[in-house]
């Protein structure tokens, strides 16, 4: 397994565990969305491993993740799903761009799609941490 891929999987599991433990319902659902999207993305890449042009399987996974994040953002009272949704919109827009420019350089396409996974995880962890700080601050105020 590639070192970068192993580092990403490790980061995904650590971020998902943190959000699941500390993020309540939104953290658990968001973690599940990202883990499922990663598993389905790996399967989609196996179907079209050369990154030459649009991978319809990967496009479907990213569009499904976009829809899931939209629903999560609408049903949650947390802000981080909105930020994650914004990053996912950019990923889906990358797929749309490759439909109109089919001779895109494979490494560029892979880099553009892969880049947004890290900010999405960061937003989930940072948002969960902020929510946890807010909740702990409210608990301290209620004791005073």
Secondary structure, DSSP 8 states (H G I E B T S, - for coil): --HHHHHHHHHHHHHHHHHHHHSHHHHHHHHHHHHHHHHHHHHHHHHSTT--S--HHHHHHHHHHHHHHHHHHHH-S-SHHHHHHHHHHHHHHHHHHHHH-TT--HHHHHHHHHHHHHHHHHHHHHHHHHHHHHHHHHHHHHH-
